[in-house]
Every structure is written in C-alpha cells, then in structure tokens.
Amino acid sequence: METAMVSRYLDLHPDYRVVTDCAEAELIIFLGCSVTQDKEDLSLQIAKALNLSKQPDAEILVAGCIAKIRPELENKDPKHRAILEELQRIARFENTPDLVTNIPPVEFWKGSEAILGPEVARAFVCDYVRQTHKDSKPLIPWELSSAAIWLITRYRRLIDRELNVDSNKTFCIKVSTGCEGNCSYCSIKLVRGDVISKPIPDIVEEFRRGRDQGYRDFALLGTDLGDYGKDRGDDLMKLLEALVRQEGDFILRLRNINPRCLIPSAARLGDLLQSGKINYILSPVQSGSDHILDLMGRGYRVGDYLEAVRTLRKAYPRLFLKTQIIVGFPGETEDDFEKTKVLLKSAVFDYVDVYAFTPRPMTRAASLPNRVPDPVIMKRYRELALRTFFQLPLQRITRHFRMRKNG
C-alpha cells in the first residue's frame, strides 16, 4: 500500500518520472522489510540485486522498516531529504488524499525480471533460494501419499486465492499505523511508534470510492487494527459499525487484531459479524503457553482468547479465522510447546502461519536468557508447519460439511 502511494506521489511530482526498468532510473527507492530475519535477508538480497542492475551513476534510496533496523543502509544525502520526509508523512497519513489509490504492489517474484533484467533476476532468485534453504531438511515427508498432498495443497491454494488481501479484486484501506502494544520480540513498534489513525469519515469516503469503482471485497489494514482510534477517542468497533451500515453487497476482511484487543470486544464484534459483512479476521495468538505470552509481553491469557473466539464462532459460524504462531521463543520449554500443539488441536483456527523465532535488533527478546537452540527451533517449526499443512484444512472441510448438514 505504501509503495503504491509513494509511486503515486512521484507521478504527481513535477520533478520526477516513474520508470519500470532499473537501468533507466537515476534514483531507485526501495522500501525494505525487517519484521523477521527472513524478510531482512530478502530485503538485503533485493538491495544487492538492485545495485547489480542499476546504471553506474544511479542512486538507491533505502527506506521502510529496514532502514531503521539497519541504519547503515539509509541514504542520508541532504538532497533526498524531501523524499524521505514525504515518505514519513505518507506513513502518518499526512497530506495523502490525492495519493490514495488501490494499485496493488508489484509482486516482486513476478516483476523481478522486468525490473532487474533477466540475467540479474535469475541470479537473484537462485542466490536467495540457495541462502534460504541451505542446511535445511525438506518440510514435506514425501513418503506420504502424493494424492493426499495434492488434495491438501490444492485446498490451501483455493483458500489463499479467496482470502488474499493483496489480490487486485480486493480494495485495501490502510486505516492505521503503529500500535499501543509492547511486544518484546517486535521490531515494527520501534519503527512505527504509537498508533496513528485515519479519521472514520475519511475511511468511509475511501470505502465509498472503492464501492463506486465496483469493488465488493474490502480489506482493512493496520499495524494492529485493535488499537485503531485510541489516538482519536474512537475504536475499531465504531469504525466497523460505520462501515457495516453502508449500502451494498460487500465483505470486509480485518487484517491483524491483537488478541488483547479482541478479547474485550468479542461481544460487540459478534453482533457486527451477524450482519454477514465481515468474513475474515487475522488475530495472531503467537503461543499456546501463558508463560511464553508473558515473556512476549502480549497481555492476555490463552483461555480468555479461546473464549472470545468461540463467542465469534457462535455469532457467525462461517467466519474465517487466521492466526500466527512463533516457535522457539527464548525460554520455550517442551511443556510450553506442547501447550501450543494442544491449542492448534482445538480446531478454532482455519489457517495458521508458523514462524521460527529470530531475534530482531534492539528488541528486548534479543537479550532474553534461555535461548532455544536453532536445531530445536527448526524441529518444532517443521512439526507445527506439517500439522497446520494437513490437519487444519481437514478440520475446515469437516466444519464446512457440518454447517451444510445443519443448514
């Protein structure tokens, strides 16, 4: 979203013209990610590839989260100060009405050849895959039935296609940035800061613009949607009430609500779900152990979260609920890991992303004692990844047919 807004800003600027080939560019702006070590490594690989593909006298301006986590990458040339300041204003929703577009970001894997040129793109992909998968074992046990793997894989692809917030069929609205949390492992809070929210009337106007363009699928985006409005005396429920009241046949997808915000709002959100206009929620539980949640600074209990989720399920059984799990957090014992497996067996989630813990620079978790050895982290990661790859789709299919049987 921010990349599209930056592109729009440059399009409107009298001194710039946007090109699609690095070899033609005098200035290359790259917004890098650093939420995990994998994302940081990918960003560094992209920056390396951009350096290889650019013309000799071109400059690269590295921005985004990685510029804060890896300050040595940040271009401090005074002549680029105006662009950097504008990037910051865009992130804070300042002076951006003309920049709001629904241009989906370029998919790097698909667009890399056009951007970098075929030779550099191939070298980049090969180098990244080699670095990413070195010393790693296959995730899928290929001795399993190839037919079962094909069926489950196809089902997951269907889910991805239906619930992909980056699809060009989805109108994305960034409603907030930053959060009020203090998670010990998170580098994003260090970059984004406290929550900054877009006013509800502006969001409703943006929604109407998308609806008038023919969109029926909308995604609300934010660092943590649950903290929306806390800087304005509003809250997420007020925003959803305003949107659900809008005319038309549409659906809303809610991307990233921290359980600490979801739990106290479960009853109100359940009432809104009964409208049938909210069909997707991403709410990252991160662990099934209260002990680990305390170390993470998440601010909730697993039991309270499960109770809230069941409230939402009862209000709208067709809700698609996605979550995220981090394995190998410092201090995670076998008992803690077992509790996370028990949580996944509860069958309350339709989709789970599993992440292996990586210490992010300048976070409290990076200096916590009792680090879990890397081989143990990878063993736990593979176990949960396999469990979510096969078990959750089967649970989803079972629930689907149960709902059809019950009308």
ABEGO torsion letter per residue (X at the ends): XAAAAAAAAAAABAABBBBABAAABABBBBBBBAABAAAAAAAAAAAAAAAAABBAABBBBBBEAAAAABAAABBABAAAAAAAAAAAAAAAGBGAAAABBABBBBBAAAAAAAAAEAAAAAAAAAAAAAAAABGBBBABBAABBAAAAAAAAAAAAAAAAAABAABAABBBBBABBEBABABAABAAAAAAEBBBBBBAAAAAAAAAAAAAAGBABBBBBBABAAABGAAAGBBAAAAAAAAAABBEBBBBBBBGBBAAAAAAAAAAAAAAAAAGABABBBBBAGBABAAAAAAAGAGBBAAAAAAAAAAAAAABAABBBBBBBBBGBBGBBAAAAAAAAAAAAAGABABBBBBBBBBBBGBAAAABBGBBBAAAAAAAAAAAAAAAAAAAAAAAAAAAAAAAAAX
